[in-house]
Each structure stands twice: as structure tokens, then as C-alpha cells.
Amino acid sequence: MSFYELEEFAESVIPAVSVTVTMTWPFPSSSSSSNLLIPKPSSKETDRTVNDGGPAAAVFTVVDFLMNNKVKKTWLLLFVQIAAFTPQDNYLINCGSSKSSVVVDNRRFVGDSSKNSSAYLKQGKSIALENPNPSPTSSVLHASARVFTSASSYAFDIKSMGTHFVRLHFSPFSCGNYDLGNGNFSVLANGVSLLSNFGADFSVSKEFLFMVDRLELEILFFPTSDSTFAFVNAIEVFSAPKDFFVDDGGIALISPDGIQEFKQKISSQILETVHRVNVGGPRLTPFNDTLWRSWVPDEEFLVLKSAAKIAVTTNHQITTRWGY
């Protein structure tokens, strides 16, 4: 079945869908990873909703399984995402900020130096820093950071066990004796490695999806040596929609031997988002996505743009136009 046949199938099930692609990978606890998706500032002309024109969106997801830092398997998933969603667990932390809260994309982030959210910090030595020269175009979440000089953690009570999103935001700046671009550290979630020997030279967000099977989620930051430190600007922890991953059917394993059914449960894997691509569509921002995600257009990934065509849905009919 071709890509456009898959799109036509989705259109026959769900009216007025927007086709999107997410690329993620699960990885062993010893792996390290670098960011491959840096959201760019968006304009009002390109801000649109993922589920534009309908109550749901058909999403194609490509997942790579990493083993010894080499891609061994690729999965192709097709699942349906309902437009409206309110997570049962929803923690939004503006790290290092003394402000009670700030609103970003219609979401309220609370400062971890304020009385209401300081309880999330559980152990270790940390310092709250404010960016002395914040850029007027940067996110308000980049105006402060929490610096850890020893192993330190945040802990969040979990109301609904299951798949959760964890997003970690990093934006280095210099303040006093600290140049955050020199930090080097690792991050664990309930004892499982998310980042290893990580450092951020520029603003970046790291997104992970994994199963939380206990009533507390601890995110531990620890410097890789006594001479360095860890830091984070903002943290998001929220539960994913029920059955966000299709474990029973709908998953294909793509290998040199062809396409096969993948029988393991993808929800049991630890996934990191690598690329999130809106195929044939514009850049999308967290403001207009029901799970507050950033999507990039597919033009930069096309090897030969003149050989590509865009499929457009109109009154449940799919038409195509060539080129960009």
C-alpha cells in the first residue's frame, strides 16, 4: 500500500484529516543522543492546527530502534488522535524562576522557586539563575534556569499510570560564574537513562515518551564530573492519551527482508522524538497542537522536490499537485 493509498484509507475513515509524520526512537539506557529537531520561530501565516477542518487527525509515525547506537529496526505506525485532550497528569515547571507562573501557548508554567512548586525539588544542591540579557524574541521559559552542582531530582506524583510525555527544555546563557553552555550531565527518569553526557550549546527541547508504572516519577539530573554541572530551563510531564500507541496491530517492522508484523508492544519502549514532520503542510506550533508539539514542513527532507506532489483533501476527495 503506497503512502497516498494510506492517506486515502485514513480519509475514508476520518473526515478532513491532516497527514503528519513523527519519527522517534527507543534506545538502550547506555546510549547518548543529540537533538535533531530545533523548532524555529513561527509566523501567524503558518500557525494552523494539526486537526484542521475535522475532529481528528490520522498520524503516521516512523520509529527507529537503536541498538549500540545503530538503527536496527524501523517501525511504521498508523494511529488516530482525537482533537480534544486534557491530561490527568499535567506538570509544567519554569525552572529557576521565582515568578509564581507564566503563560506559554495557553499553558501555565509555575516557577520552581515559588512556594507552590518548590516541593517538586526533592534533593541535591541547586542554584536558580536568571538570564541577565534575555533575547526579546526568545521564549519566556529561557529567561531562567535551575543549575545542579550535584545529583538532584524533581519528583511528580502520578495519578494515572501509563504512557507519559516528558519534555526537557535547555537554553544556555551566562550568569555570574556559570556559562550554561559548558554544562555536561546525564538525566534519568525513574532510574532509566534519558540523556547521557549531554550538553547544550544552543536552545533545544528533548522529548521522550515512556510507560510510567508507579505512582511517582523522579527525574534525576547529575553532573558527569565534579568540575561540571547540570541545568534545565523548563520541564513538562503529562500523561498521553489512552491507547496513544497501537500495540495490537497497525505496526509494521521495516527491515532489509521486507515489511513484517511487529509483535512486541511499542508502549513498553522508551522513545525519543527525532523528527516531527507535517507532510505536505506548514510549520505547526505548540499553540495549535492538541499535545503542544512542534512540527516542521517536509521540504527540507525532500531529495528531489520536483518529483514530489502534495495531496489535498477537499470534500473527502483527494487531489494532488506537483512540486512545491
Buried (B, 14 or more C-beta within 10 A) or exposed (E): EEEEEBBBEBBEEBEBBBBBBBBBBBBEEEBEBEBEBEBEEBEEEBEBBBBBEBEBBBBBBBBBBBEEEEEEBBBBBBBBBEEEBEBEBBBBBBBBBEBBBBEBEEBEBBBBBBEEBEEBBBEBEBBBBBBEEBEEEBBBBBBBBBBBBBBBBBBBEBEBBBBBBBBBBBBBBBBEEBEBBBBBBBBBBBEEBBBBEBBBEEBBBBBBBBBBEEEEBBBBBBBBEEEEBBBBBBBBBBBBBEEBBBBEEBBBBBEEEEEEEBEEEBBEBBBBBBBBBBBBBBBBBBBBBBBBBBBBBBEEEEEEEEEBBBBEBEEEEEEEEEEE
